[in-house]
Amino acid sequence: MKPNFELAGKVALVTGATHGLGMAMAKALAHQGATLVVNGHTPEKMIAALESYAAEGITAHGYLFDVSDAKAVNEAIDKIEKEVGDIHILVNNAGMIKRVPALEMDPEEFRQVVDLDLVSPFIVSQRVAKTMVKNQQGKIINICSMMSELGRNTVSAYAAAKGGLKMLTRNLATEWAKYNIQVNGIGPGYFATEQTAPIRVDGHPFNDFIVNRTPAGRWGDPDDLGGTVVFLASEASNFVNGQIIYVDGGILATIGKPAGEK
């Protein structure tokens, strides 16, 4: 029997999918047949995103709402269920990072990052899961990070939130598996996006560090996430629960190598 990666008839909500890795994962789900619902926060980005989806033949349903606001989330998902249908697949991708040394970071900045990167996935998952429980099926995919496992200078809030998201993923899987809901996570490594373009040039210290540090010897392409998100959204992963799959080119598998070593 071949594993089933088909998503036709499924409604997928991807938060923060107006650009970057969220958009890449959303497109992968749509190309496998999912009906796509895209969340964003600004009208301008949403308009541009819907045009990008349409250029690839994807009909995306765009909804603007703040995923950190429980009231807004409940109202928006009520509306999605009425206008598009019950959500079968949720990808909690919306997030942010603030690079500030821990000694200098204002507590309100810390809370802002944790609210969006950790509390928001709980809020959205809780609301969507209520319908998934009713339907006795569902897939929730939390976008974690290598910072779910590692620390790095200036990202204390982000690492705390993503480490918490890893454990939230495991706990929700523990509570909701009995309802045939699979909750898993993806931990992207360093990817080639518009945000990283200024440092992805030969000779830049961080570019050289990443290429040398990654066993695959390159930055990730956003499309590299497509197979993993489709797998976790499909019937092929029906007995996979509480796992974090790191799509990082092998960084977390190795201690690395000295500069100049072949």
Backbone as CSV, one residue per row, in Angstrom:
resi,resn,N_x,N_y,N_z,CA_x,CA_y,CA_z,C_x,C_y,C_z
1,MET,0.846,-1.189,0.000,0.000,0.000,0.000,0.882,1.239,0.000
2,LYS,0.627,2.172,-0.909,1.412,3.390,-0.987,0.892,4.425,0.011
3,PRO,1.800,5.177,0.642,1.336,6.240,1.562,0.560,7.299,0.794
4,ASN,-0.448,7.857,1.450,-1.329,8.832,0.813,-0.927,10.255,1.207
5,PHE,-0.402,11.001,0.231,-0.008,12.387,0.468,-1.017,13.368,-0.126
6,GLU,-2.140,12.860,-0.608,-3.152,13.695,-1.246,-3.906,14.510,-0.193
7,LEU,-4.144,15.796,-0.499,-4.832,16.679,0.446,-6.129,17.236,-0.107
8,ALA,-6.601,16.678,-1.214,-7.866,17.148,-1.792,-8.987,16.978,-0.778
9,GLY,-9.855,17.990,-0.694,-10.967,17.956,0.243,-10.620,18.456,1.630
10,LYS,-9.369,18.823,1.857,-8.924,19.323,3.157,-8.760,20.848,3.104
11,VAL,-9.145,21.502,4.177,-8.949,22.949,4.318,-7.730,23.168,5.212
12,ALA,-6.771,23.928,4.706,-5.543,24.196,5.456,-5.429,25.680,5.774
13,LEU,-5.252,26.008,7.053,-4.997,27.381,7.489,-3.523,27.511,7.830
14,VAL,-2.841,28.448,7.177,-1.432,28.715,7.463,-1.323,30.149,7.963
15,THR,-0.867,30.338,9.183,-0.720,31.694,9.719,0.601,32.289,9.242
16,GLY,0.608,33.613,9.100,1.815,34.286,8.651,2.278,33.820,7.286
17,ALA,1.334,33.588,6.377,1.667,33.001,5.072,1.619,34.013,3.939
18,THR,1.886,35.279,4.250,1.906,36.295,3.198,3.294,36.475,2.593
19,HIS,4.284,35.753,3.108,5.641,35.867,2.589,6.495,34.733,3.152
20,GLY,7.712,34.624,2.651,8.732,33.762,3.232,8.387,32.293,3.312
21,LEU,8.839,31.663,4.403,8.666,30.227,4.565,7.198,29.837,4.708
22,GLY,6.398,30.709,5.320,4.971,30.429,5.443,4.317,30.304,4.086
23,MET,4.666,31.205,3.180,4.110,31.147,1.830,4.577,29.887,1.103
24,ALA,5.848,29.528,1.249,6.369,28.331,0.591,5.632,27.080,1.064
25,MET,5.389,26.969,2.365,4.677,25.805,2.891,3.215,25.811,2.452
26,ALA,2.609,26.993,2.438,1.215,27.096,2.002,1.066,26.650,0.553
27,LYS,1.995,27.066,-0.300,1.938,26.667,-1.702,2.093,25.154,-1.854
28,ALA,2.953,24.556,-1.051,3.137,23.107,-1.118,1.845,22.372,-0.775
29,LEU,1.141,22.853,0.248,-0.129,22.228,0.631,-1.170,22.386,-0.472
30,ALA,-1.223,23.584,-1.054,-2.201,23.838,-2.118,-1.916,22.982,-3.349
31,HIS,-0.653,22.812,-3.686,-0.305,22.008,-4.857,-0.653,20.534,-4.663
32,GLN,-0.832,20.123,-3.405,-1.273,18.749,-3.142,-2.796,18.648,-3.042
33,GLY,-3.492,19.757,-3.330,-4.940,19.713,-3.406,-5.692,20.352,-2.264
34,ALA,-4.985,20.849,-1.234,-5.670,21.467,-0.100,-6.319,22.790,-0.504
35,THR,-7.469,23.077,0.094,-8.078,24.402,-0.027,-7.350,25.314,0.943
36,LEU,-6.756,26.382,0.443,-5.825,27.171,1.234,-6.463,28.410,1.842
37,VAL,-6.243,28.567,3.160,-6.633,29.770,3.880,-5.361,30.405,4.425
38,VAL,-5.153,31.668,4.080,-3.927,32.377,4.431,-4.241,33.456,5.457
39,ASN,-3.496,33.448,6.555,-3.616,34.508,7.556,-2.486,35.512,7.387
40,GLY,-2.804,36.773,7.577,-1.790,37.814,7.584,-2.215,38.932,8.514
41,HIS,-1.389,39.987,8.557,-1.663,41.062,9.511,-1.809,42.425,8.856
42,THR,-1.273,42.578,7.612,-1.353,43.873,6.941,-1.993,43.722,5.572
43,PRO,-2.888,44.643,5.208,-3.591,44.548,3.919,-2.654,44.533,2.720
44,GLU,-1.615,45.355,2.748,-0.710,45.446,1.601,-0.026,44.109,1.323
45,LYS,0.480,43.474,2.385,1.141,42.181,2.210,0.153,41.116,1.751
46,MET,-1.077,41.192,2.239,-2.083,40.204,1.855,-2.406,40.322,0.371
47,ILE,-2.571,41.538,-0.106,-2.874,41.740,-1.535,-1.755,41.162,-2.396
48,ALA,-0.511,41.482,-2.049,0.635,40.975,-2.814,0.718,39.452,-2.738
49,ALA,0.416,38.902,-1.559,0.487,37.450,-1.386,-0.560,36.739,-2.227
50,LEU,-1.784,37.241,-2.218,-2.846,36.601,-2.992,-2.524,36.648,-4.485
51,GLU,-1.863,37.719,-4.924,-1.437,37.801,-6.321,-0.370,36.753,-6.620
52,SER,0.541,36.529,-5.667,1.583,35.529,-5.848,0.991,34.125,-5.919
53,TYR,0.019,33.847,-5.065,-0.654,32.538,-5.107,-1.384,32.360,-6.443
54,ALA,-2.100,33.386,-6.848,-2.872,33.304,-8.092,-1.963,33.074,-9.297
55,ALA,-0.755,33.644,-9.265,0.188,33.473,-10.366,0.600,32.017,-10.538
56,GLU,0.451,31.222,-9.478,0.760,29.794,-9.555,-0.498,28.947,-9.676
57,GLY,-1.618,29.612,-9.975,-2.865,28.876,-10.156,-3.530,28.455,-8.866
58,ILE,-3.169,29.099,-7.762,-3.725,28.755,-6.444,-4.775,29.782,-6.044
59,THR,-5.953,29.298,-5.704,-6.990,30.156,-5.143,-6.838,30.153,-3.628
60,ALA,-6.358,31.251,-3.088,-6.143,31.344,-1.645,-7.177,32.276,-1.032
61,HIS,-7.676,31.897,0.120,-8.639,32.708,0.865,-7.865,33.475,1.935
62,GLY,-7.828,34.794,1.824,-7.049,35.604,2.743,-7.876,36.181,3.884
63,TYR,-7.348,36.066,5.104,-8.033,36.608,6.286,-7.018,37.361,7.141
64,LEU,-7.341,38.615,7.437,-6.488,39.441,8.276,-6.977,39.384,9.718
65,PHE,-6.135,38.867,10.603,-6.457,38.905,12.037,-5.183,38.681,12.842
66,ASP,-5.219,39.201,14.068,-4.079,39.126,14.983,-4.133,37.794,15.724
67,VAL,-3.170,36.913,15.445,-3.202,35.581,16.053,-2.910,35.606,17.549
68,SER,-2.449,36.743,18.067,-2.198,36.835,19.508,-3.413,37.343,20.280
69,ASP,-4.494,37.656,19.574,-5.727,38.175,20.172,-6.785,37.075,20.128
70,ALA,-7.095,36.484,21.282,-7.999,35.340,21.323,-9.378,35.671,20.751
71,LYS,-9.893,36.854,21.048,-11.202,37.244,20.539,-11.175,37.338,19.010
72,ALA,-10.113,37.951,18.473,-9.992,38.080,17.019,-9.846,36.713,16.363
73,VAL,-9.103,35.827,16.997,-8.917,34.471,16.459,-10.243,33.727,16.421
74,ASN,-10.991,33.777,17.496,-12.271,33.074,17.546,-13.238,33.602,16.485
75,GLU,-13.292,34.913,16.338,-14.187,35.514,15.344,-13.763,35.140,13.925
76,ALA,-12.461,35.179,13.677,-11.961,34.879,12.331,-12.202,33.421,11.962
77,ILE,-11.964,32.512,12.895,-12.134,31.090,12.571,-13.614,30.738,12.455
78,ASP,-14.463,31.398,13.239,-15.909,31.232,13.031,-16.265,31.600,11.588
79,LYS,-15.691,32.702,11.121,-15.979,33.186,9.768,-15.413,32.243,8.713
80,ILE,-14.190,31.749,8.930,-13.582,30.803,7.987,-14.425,29.541,7.872
81,GLU,-14.884,29.038,9.004,-15.679,27.806,8.979,-16.985,28.007,8.215
82,LYS,-17.566,29.198,8.323,-18.810,29.470,7.603,-18.576,29.681,6.118
83,GLU,-17.480,30.383,5.780,-17.251,30.780,4.395,-16.449,29.758,3.576
84,VAL,-15.548,29.038,4.236,-14.684,28.101,3.515,-14.944,26.658,3.936
85,GLY,-15.090,26.435,5.222,-15.322,25.089,5.736,-14.479,24.822,6.967
86,ASP,-14.739,23.696,7.611,-13.970,23.315,8.799,-12.497,23.142,8.437
87,ILE,-11.624,23.538,9.353,-10.185,23.454,9.131,-9.693,22.063,9.507
88,HIS,-9.036,21.408,8.563,-8.475,20.071,8.797,-6.984,20.120,9.109
89,ILE,-6.310,21.163,8.608,-4.855,21.298,8.748,-4.554,22.716,9.237
90,LEU,-3.801,22.817,10.307,-3.374,24.119,10.826,-1.856,24.153,10.867
91,VAL,-1.272,25.172,10.255,0.170,25.399,10.350,0.389,26.702,11.101
92,ASN,0.898,26.602,12.325,1.179,27.778,13.147,2.565,28.300,12.788
93,ASN,2.590,29.198,11.809,3.856,29.705,11.288,4.167,31.143,11.713
94,ALA,3.143,31.942,11.993,3.377,33.355,12.314,4.346,33.481,13.486
95,GLY,5.308,34.374,13.336,6.281,34.541,14.404,7.142,35.769,14.179
96,MET,8.015,36.034,15.142,8.911,37.185,15.047,10.165,36.902,15.854
97,ILE,11.197,37.683,15.589,12.435,37.584,16.368,12.932,38.992,16.646
98,LYS,13.433,39.220,17.831,14.070,40.490,18.184,15.480,40.166,18.665
99,ARG,16.463,40.692,17.956,17.856,40.411,18.301,18.377,41.509,19.223
100,VAL,18.284,41.231,20.529,18.712,42.199,21.546,19.446,41.421,22.640
101,PRO,20.625,41.847,23.068,21.310,41.167,24.170,20.416,41.078,25.402
102,ALA,20.497,39.973,26.104,19.610,39.738,27.244,19.733,40.829,28.310
103,LEU,20.923,41.370,28.509,21.105,42.417,29.509,20.420,43.724,29.113
104,GLU,20.125,43.886,27.844,19.554,45.133,27.351,18.083,45.020,26.963
105,MET,17.539,43.824,26.939,16.178,43.633,26.417,15.131,44.088,27.426
106,ASP,14.219,44.907,26.975,13.114,45.347,27.816,12.148,44.184,28.021
107,PRO,11.632,43.999,29.226,10.695,42.890,29.456,9.484,42.909,28.535
108,GLU,9.047,44.103,28.130,7.902,44.168,27.224,8.253,43.618,25.847
109,GLU,9.493,43.833,25.405,9.937,43.239,24.151,9.974,41.724,24.264
110,PHE,10.443,41.224,25.390,10.487,39.783,25.632,9.078,39.200,25.558
111,ARG,8.135,39.860,26.245,6.743,39.386,26.247,6.138,39.416,24.842
112,GLN,6.469,40.440,24.058,5.933,40.550,22.706,6.336,39.348,21.860
113,VAL,7.602,38.960,21.949,8.079,37.804,21.191,7.417,36.523,21.674
114,VAL,7.354,36.333,22.984,6.758,35.116,23.531,5.266,35.043,23.210
115,ASP,4.586,36.183,23.255,3.158,36.200,22.927,2.905,35.713,21.503
116,LEU,3.704,36.196,20.551,3.470,35.817,19.162,3.992,34.426,18.844
117,ASP,5.163,34.079,19.364,5.809,32.825,18.979,5.347,31.617,19.795
118,LEU,4.782,31.840,20.965,4.374,30.717,21.820,2.904,30.767,22.216
119,VAL,2.445,31.911,22.696,1.048,31.999,23.144,0.091,31.914,21.953
120,SER,0.443,32.567,20.844,-0.440,32.552,19.673,-0.698,31.140,19.134
121,PRO,0.327,30.292,18.990,0.041,28.920,18.543,-0.919,28.186,19.472
122,PHE,-0.841,28.475,20.779,-1.792,27.858,21.700,-3.208,28.364,21.432
123,ILE,-3.352,29.687,21.280,-4.674,30.279,21.060,-5.321,29.722,19.794
124,VAL,-4.581,29.721,18.693,-5.147,29.259,17.423,-5.405,27.761,17.465
125,SER,-4.469,27.003,18.016,-4.648,25.544,18.097,-5.865,25.176,18.938
126,GLN,-6.031,25.857,20.055,-7.161,25.560,20.939,-8.482,25.756,20.214
127,ARG,-8.609,26.861,19.488,-9.872,27.124,18.776,-10.096,26.127,17.642
128,VAL,-9.062,25.880,16.842,-9.207,24.960,15.718,-9.451,23.534,16.218
129,ALA,-8.792,23.163,17.310,-8.927,21.804,17.830,-10.347,21.502,18.307
130,LYS,-11.082,22.516,18.730,-12.459,22.262,19.154,-13.287,21.682,18.009
131,THR,-13.065,22.180,16.806,-13.762,21.634,15.643,-13.153,20.307,15.241
132,MET,-11.834,20.178,15.340,-11.181,18.903,15.017,-11.665,17.780,15.935
133,VAL,-11.865,18.095,17.200,-12.389,17.089,18.141,-13.782,16.645,17.704
134,LYS,-14.592,17.604,17.316,-15.946,17.287,16.835,-15.879,16.367,15.619
135,ASN,-14.927,16.632,14.731,-14.799,15.848,13.501,-13.941,14.599,13.668
136,GLN,-13.310,14.465,14.851,-12.456,13.313,15.131,-11.314,13.154,14.124
137,GLN,-10.733,14.273,13.713,-9.551,14.247,12.858,-8.940,15.630,12.769
138,GLY,-7.620,15.672,12.576,-6.975,16.967,12.389,-5.462,16.855,12.424
139,LYS,-4.819,17.828,11.787,-3.361,17.917,11.747,-2.958,19.320,12.180
140,ILE,-2.132,19.411,13.206,-1.600,20.693,13.660,-0.084,20.641,13.550
141,ILE,0.484,21.621,12.866,1.925,21.658,12.623,2.461,22.987,13.152
142,ASN,3.281,22.918,14.181,3.876,24.113,14.768,5.268,24.344,14.181
143,ILE,5.534,25.561,13.749,6.841,25.871,13.181,7.780,26.302,14.303
144,CYS,8.611,25.357,14.664,9.596,25.573,15.722,10.859,26.166,15.111
145,SER,12.014,25.780,15.603,13.265,26.381,15.142,14.423,25.556,15.676
146,MET,15.591,25.728,15.106,16.779,25.146,15.735,16.978,25.739,17.120
147,MET,16.431,26.950,17.344,16.505,27.558,18.670,15.565,26.866,19.658
148,SER,14.799,25.886,19.194,14.072,25.014,20.119,15.048,24.095,20.840
149,GLU,16.276,23.965,20.298,17.289,23.070,20.853,18.569,23.792,21.262
150,LEU,18.876,24.893,20.601,20.150,25.579,20.794,19.951,27.022,21.239
151,GLY,20.952,27.553,21.905,20.963,28.971,22.232,21.851,29.726,21.269
152,ARG,21.671,31.042,21.219,22.524,31.894,20.381,22.468,33.314,20.933
153,ASN,23.531,34.036,20.785,23.582,35.412,21.298,22.421,36.244,20.759
154,THR,21.846,37.053,21.621,20.848,38.094,21.332,19.446,37.576,21.032
155,VAL,19.162,36.291,21.163,17.821,35.795,20.824,17.179,35.066,22.005
156,SER,17.363,35.575,23.205,16.861,34.884,24.392,15.346,34.707,24.367
157,ALA,14.608,35.734,23.945,13.145,35.634,23.921,12.690,34.631,22.869
158,TYR,13.295,34.705,21.689,12.943,33.792,20.590,13.244,32.347,20.978
159,ALA,14.424,32.110,21.556,14.792,30.749,21.949,13.878,30.226,23.057
160,ALA,13.538,31.101,23.999,12.624,30.688,25.073,11.266,30.309,24.500
161,ALA,10.772,31.113,23.547,9.468,30.845,22.948,9.488,29.575,22.108
162,LYS,10.526,29.403,21.291,10.589,28.234,20.413,10.876,26.947,21.202
163,GLY,11.625,27.058,22.288,11.793,25.907,23.170,10.469,25.533,23.816
164,GLY,9.713,26.551,24.218,8.385,26.301,24.775,7.439,25.712,23.756
165,LEU,7.566,26.161,22.502,6.681,25.646,21.453,6.932,24.160,21.199
166,LYS,8.182,23.752,21.297,8.484,22.325,21.175,7.728,21.526,22.237
167,MET,7.753,21.993,23.473,7.085,21.262,24.546,5.568,21.413,24.478
168,LEU,5.074,22.555,24.000,3.635,22.693,23.782,3.171,21.677,22.744
169,THR,3.955,21.515,21.684,3.638,20.542,20.641,3.485,19.151,21.241
170,ARG,4.413,18.762,22.069,4.383,17.427,22.662,3.212,17.271,23.627
171,ASN,2.901,18.347,24.352,1.807,18.222,25.313,0.453,18.191,24.628
172,LEU,0.259,19.019,23.590,-1.003,18.970,22.858,-1.178,17.620,22.170
173,ALA,-0.067,17.064,21.663,-0.136,15.724,21.066,-0.591,14.710,22.100
174,THR,-0.075,14.848,23.310,-0.432,13.928,24.391,-1.925,14.010,24.717
175,GLU,-2.466,15.229,24.751,-3.863,15.414,25.132,-4.843,15.089,24.011
176,TRP,-4.444,15.345,22.773,-5.418,15.295,21.676,-5.285,14.081,20.762
177,ALA,-4.295,13.234,20.968,-4.129,12.061,20.105,-5.363,11.159,20.148
178,LYS,-6.032,11.115,21.284,-7.208,10.244,21.419,-8.368,10.694,20.533
179,TYR,-8.279,11.926,20.017,-9.312,12.439,19.103,-8.886,12.318,17.636
180,ASN,-7.823,11.552,17.390,-7.274,11.397,16.040,-6.756,12.730,15.496
181,ILE,-6.154,13.496,16.408,-5.488,14.745,16.023,-3.989,14.528,16.200
182,GLN,-3.235,14.763,15.137,-1.783,14.651,15.225,-1.177,16.051,15.316
183,VAL,-0.371,16.253,16.346,0.288,17.548,16.570,1.793,17.330,16.487
184,ASN,2.419,17.960,15.512,3.854,17.817,15.305,4.467,19.178,14.987
185,GLY,5.774,19.206,14.848,6.454,20.460,14.561,7.518,20.303,13.490
186,ILE,7.858,21.423,12.885,8.967,21.498,11.934,9.947,22.540,12.461
187,GLY,11.224,22.184,12.468,12.263,23.121,12.890,13.154,23.480,11.722
188,PRO,12.867,24.597,11.044,13.713,24.993,9.910,15.110,25.415,10.371
189,GLY,16.083,25.145,9.499,17.419,25.672,9.722,17.534,27.055,9.113
190,TYR,18.653,27.343,8.492,18.858,28.655,7.867,18.478,28.587,6.393
191,PHE,17.520,29.453,6.004,16.939,29.393,4.673,17.191,30.661,3.877
192,ALA,17.225,30.480,2.578,17.411,31.599,1.655,16.076,32.298,1.442
193,THR,15.880,33.409,2.104,14.663,34.207,1.984,15.051,35.650,1.699
194,GLU,14.046,36.485,1.467,14.319,37.906,1.248,15.013,38.518,2.464
195,GLN,14.635,38.047,3.652,15.215,38.609,4.868,16.699,38.284,5.007
196,THR,17.118,37.117,4.514,18.522,36.729,4.664,19.379,37.123,3.459
197,ALA,18.748,37.674,2.418,19.486,38.001,1.192,20.717,38.882,1.433
198,PRO,20.642,39.926,2.294,21.806,40.800,2.463,23.048,40.097,3.020
199,ILE,22.859,38.992,3.737,24.028,38.312,4.330,24.412,37.050,3.572
200,ARG,23.629,36.668,2.567,23.937,35.461,1.782,24.831,35.802,0.594
201,VAL,25.980,36.340,0.890,26.942,36.697,-0.161,28.306,36.156,0.246
202,ASP,29.058,35.675,-0.739,30.388,35.139,-0.465,31.239,36.188,0.239
203,GLY,31.911,35.750,1.286,32.765,36.656,2.034,32.116,37.252,3.256
204,HIS,30.784,37.223,3.312,30.123,37.723,4.525,30.376,36.711,5.649
205,PRO,30.808,37.154,6.823,31.168,36.219,7.894,30.046,35.242,8.246
206,PHE,28.793,35.718,8.308,27.709,34.816,8.702,27.377,33.828,7.585
207,ASN,27.436,34.289,6.332,27.207,33.373,5.217,28.248,32.256,5.229
208,ASP,29.501,32.629,5.392,30.566,31.631,5.425,30.393,30.685,6.604
209,PHE,29.956,31.234,7.746,29.724,30.405,8.933,28.640,29.372,8.666
210,ILE,27.513,29.795,8.080,26.404,28.879,7.837,26.781,27.798,6.827
211,VAL,27.418,28.191,5.736,27.805,27.211,4.716,28.793,26.208,5.291
212,ASN,29.719,26.690,6.121,30.712,25.798,6.730,30.095,24.933,7.821
213,ARG,29.118,25.497,8.525,28.511,24.791,9.669,27.500,23.737,9.229
214,THR,26.938,23.883,8.026,25.886,22.987,7.547,26.495,21.840,6.739
215,PRO,26.293,20.583,7.162,26.848,19.461,6.399,26.445,19.477,4.925
216,ALA,25.236,19.943,4.616,24.805,20.019,3.213,25.555,21.095,2.445
217,GLY,26.242,21.984,3.152,27.081,22.982,2.506,26.336,24.101,1.811
218,ARG,25.109,24.380,2.240,24.333,25.441,1.596,23.220,25.905,2.521
219,TRP,22.634,27.051,2.160,21.406,27.501,2.807,20.242,26.657,2.286
220,GLY,19.195,26.544,3.063,18.019,25.836,2.600,17.235,26.661,1.595
221,ASP,16.595,25.976,0.659,15.652,26.616,-0.257,14.267,26.491,0.368
222,PRO,13.450,27.552,0.353,12.115,27.444,0.950,11.327,26.222,0.482
223,ASP,11.535,25.804,-0.767,10.822,24.625,-1.259,11.253,23.351,-0.544
224,ASP,12.419,23.373,0.137,12.872,22.200,0.879,11.928,21.841,2.028
225,LEU,11.097,22.786,2.433,10.142,22.525,3.517,8.872,21.849,3.017
226,GLY,8.638,21.887,1.695,7.376,21.410,1.156,7.074,19.955,1.472
227,GLY,8.049,19.086,1.276,7.815,17.670,1.511,7.467,17.365,2.956
228,THR,8.145,18.046,3.885,7.905,17.793,5.305,6.523,18.255,5.728
229,VAL,6.123,19.456,5.288,4.808,19.953,5.694,3.693,19.121,5.071
230,VAL,3.878,18.673,3.828,2.867,17.819,3.187,2.774,16.484,3.923
231,PHE,3.908,15.907,4.269,3.909,14.647,5.014,3.130,14.782,6.315
232,LEU,3.433,15.827,7.094,2.776,15.986,8.390,1.308,16.376,8.265
233,ALA,0.916,16.924,7.114,-0.482,17.314,6.896,-1.316,16.178,6.317
234,SER,-0.676,15.124,5.871,-1.368,14.070,5.126,-1.607,12.816,5.963
235,GLU,-2.339,11.867,5.377,-2.605,10.597,6.044,-1.345,9.770,6.240
236,ALA,-0.281,10.117,5.511,0.976,9.383,5.648,1.558,9.492,7.055
237,SER,1.136,10.511,7.819,1.680,10.725,9.169,0.656,10.436,10.261
238,ASN,-0.304,9.586,9.977,-1.394,9.360,10.933,-0.949,8.758,12.264
239,PHE,0.237,8.136,12.310,0.710,7.575,13.577,1.973,8.284,14.054
240,VAL,2.154,9.516,13.555,3.266,10.359,13.988,2.692,11.449,14.871
241,ASN,3.147,11.545,16.097,2.557,12.499,17.037,3.601,12.995,18.026
242,GLY,3.634,14.301,18.225,4.525,14.893,19.210,5.972,14.986,18.767
243,GLN,6.220,14.913,17.460,7.594,14.923,16.951,7.954,16.288,16.345
244,ILE,9.225,16.636,16.448,9.750,17.823,15.782,10.728,17.337,14.719
245,ILE,10.451,17.652,13.459,11.342,17.273,12.367,12.176,18.493,11.991
246,TYR,13.484,18.366,12.152,14.376,19.484,11.856,14.834,19.412,10.404
247,VAL,14.498,20.452,9.657,14.873,20.547,8.246,15.998,21.573,8.187
248,ASP,17.206,21.115,8.447,18.321,22.035,8.697,19.594,21.679,7.951
249,GLY,19.522,20.768,6.998,20.727,20.394,6.266,21.739,19.631,7.096
250,GLY,21.327,19.217,8.313,22.196,18.424,9.173,22.909,19.177,10.270
251,ILE,22.598,20.457,10.462,23.327,21.257,11.463,23.246,20.626,12.858
252,LEU,22.049,20.229,13.263,21.893,19.714,14.635,22.499,18.325,14.809
253,ALA,22.926,17.698,13.719,23.493,16.344,13.798,24.992,16.355,14.042
254,THR,25.618,17.540,13.999,27.074,17.566,14.039,27.593,18.697,14.924
255,ILE,28.800,18.502,15.421,29.458,19.544,16.197,30.080,20.595,15.291
256,GLY,30.103,20.314,13.982,30.664,21.260,13.032,32.123,20.942,12.719
257,LYS,32.750,21.807,11.944,34.142,21.590,11.546,34.896,22.906,11.581
258,PRO,36.204,22.847,11.784,36.993,24.089,11.800,36.968,24.775,10.446
259,ALA,37.120,26.076,10.454,37.180,26.832,9.198,38.329,26.306,8.345
260,GLY,38.059,26.103,7.064,39.077,25.632,6.150,39.164,24.138,6.008
261,GLU,38.515,23.396,6.914,38.549,21.941,6.800,37.662,21.471,5.674
262,LYS,38.147,20.550,4.849,37.371,20.031,3.725,36.385,18.975,4.188
